[in-house]
Amino acid sequence: MLRIGILGLGTVGSGVVKILEKNSENIKNKVGTEVTIEKILVNNLKKERDVEIKKELLTDKVEDIINNSNIDIVVELIGGEQPAYDYIIKAIENGKSIVTANKLVIAKYGKRIFRKADENDVQVCYEGSVAGGLPIIRPLQNSLAANRIEKIYGILNGTTNYILTDMSKEKKDFADSLKNAQALGFAEADPSSDIEGYDAAYKITILSSLAFERFVDVNEVYVEGIKDIDIEDIELAHEMGYVIKLLAIAKNSSEGLDVRVHPAFVPEDHPLAMINGTYNCVYLHGDAVGQVMSTARGAGQMPTGSAVTADIIQVAKDINHNQREVQRMDSFLESNVIKIDEIENSFYLRFEVKDEPGVMAHIAKIFGDNNVSLASVLQKQKENPVVPLVFITHSVREKDLNQSLAKIKKLDDVIEIKSVIRVENNI
Ligand SMILES: NC(=O)c1ccc[n+]([C@@H]2O[C@H](COP(=O)([O-])OP(=O)(O)OC[C@H]3O[C@@H](n4cnc5c(N)ncnc54)[C@H](OP(=O)(O)O)[C@@H]3O)[C@@H](O)[C@H]2O)c1
């Protein structure tokens, strides 16, 4: 019999308990022995739970799990940075393998955690940390291992994908769609980590580290969220044959890694443009396999519970058969993320300008002087002296674009630079 200790009995913890209970026979067959829950750590012992659980299994003392010699696997599902990180390290030092869905801890401290696990000859599995029910960590480690992964594009945050889909379909502004997402339970009361792009940044940090065999530093990943996306941009994108998505991007080149999260124009006939609502998607390119795309619900009790329980089964199977899956993180190189200023991209730009002759010439001259070449221009008519002017640039270095925008901002006939959004034409 293998005994596990679970830290946290919230959304995901309850899902794991339900799956372990419901599929216990099947799991026993897969592992070769029974997997039982020894203890579960919670904050509040008196809280009503949405899963049936014997009272004596619950504890509010973490030592009952991480110092418990009966327990082989610790499943960390309390979330956040601390005390989750300390608990993981202490459990590893006590010889326990770890299963976690904590993207923040793995993205920030993965290097230390994996090294500590190697020193103590235990495993760390984290399938649930990226895109909930979508299998991507183990495929990168195993099924795609023969490939050099060249690039990854992900829609890795269900909350923002729901909001952008809702804005686009219902023609609502950002604030209304956010409220709607909160009412439906798709966005948290404090949605900042989702809408500011940090949640997706943790996830692409984890994926790029694994895919490119480098410990990518999350602090070097460029992050921009969706709260400035205007319904007018969504409609103009549509008119030009694009859909706006919050993309998490990771590309490997001889100059370094290009890892970033930001809203982007995606051609509307690209499969990523069709991923709607709370669905997540990973679209990657491997040198042998070519394009691979997978999509699933990226969060929620049972999809994430499914990923976490699969990790528990894998680790339990390995322990039961006296083996340890070697992950060879010791060969990973250090982070070498290219600064966003040096990245080249095509851009969508929306300005509000005075309806006067010569505006276009002034703007075009500044672009020309700063190596920004234009692919298309769209001037919309409005019945007032302020008109929107929209440009799509050819591929341009961000530094050059920013220099030209700083000068354009100072022009008398330019009222405001409303939007600057990257265009991903070559996904
Ligand atoms: N929710 C999702 O859909 C989802 C998807 C993918 C990944 N994840 C990740 O999964 C992890 C868990 O998320 P969740 O949504 O299940 O969180 P949650 O619903 O907030 O549950 C957290 C649980 O941990 C317990 N807890 C928190 N801090 C504690 C502490 N210091 N000491 C003891 N117990 C503590 C809480 O106890 P009480 O119940 O007593 O308050 C609660 O049972 C996070 O890392 C999250 O990023 C979640």
The ligand as a Gaussian input file, in Angstrom:
#p B3LYP/6-31G(d) Opt

LIG

0 1
 N       -8.432000      25.960000      -9.342000
 C       -7.995000      25.580000     -10.516000
 O       -8.770000      25.409000     -11.457000
 C       -6.522000      25.330000     -10.733000
 C       -6.060000      24.975000     -12.024000
 C       -4.707000      24.697000     -12.223000
 C       -3.836000      24.804000     -11.165000
 N       -4.302000      25.195000      -9.929000
 C       -3.342000      25.294000      -8.841000
 O       -3.678000      24.343000      -7.844000
 C       -3.318000      24.840000      -6.560000
 C       -4.549000      24.799000      -5.635000
 O       -5.527000      25.663000      -6.181000
 P       -7.046000      25.642000      -5.632000
 O       -7.833000      26.407000      -6.641000
 O       -7.457000      24.264000      -5.288000
 O       -6.888000      26.525000      -4.308000
 P       -8.004000      26.758000      -3.171000
 O       -9.335000      26.351000      -3.658000
 O       -7.796000      28.150000      -2.692000
 O       -7.584000      25.723000      -2.015000
 C       -6.451000      25.908000      -1.217000
 C       -6.507000      24.881000      -0.082000
 O       -5.297000      24.954000       0.643000
 C       -5.559000      25.190000       2.025000
 N       -4.520000      26.110000       2.478000
 C       -4.128000      27.276000       1.909000
 N       -3.098000      27.825000       2.579000
 C       -2.843000      26.985000       3.612000
 C       -1.908000      26.993000       4.677000
 N       -1.015000      27.972000       4.816000
 N       -1.934000      25.974000       5.558000
 C       -2.826000      24.974000       5.433000
 N       -3.735000      24.898000       4.429000
 C       -3.738000      25.894000       3.545000
 C       -6.940000      25.783000       2.109000
 O       -7.493000      25.416000       3.368000
 P       -9.016000      25.789000       3.798000
 O       -9.881000      25.016000       2.867000
 O       -9.133000      25.300000       5.191000
 O       -9.142000      27.262000       3.630000
 C       -7.622000      25.105000       0.915000
 O       -8.154000      23.852000       1.313000
 C       -2.742000      26.251000      -6.799000
 O       -1.351000      26.162000      -6.894000
 C       -3.338000      26.628000      -8.132000
 O       -2.536000      27.561000      -8.859000
 C       -5.618000      25.448000      -9.699000

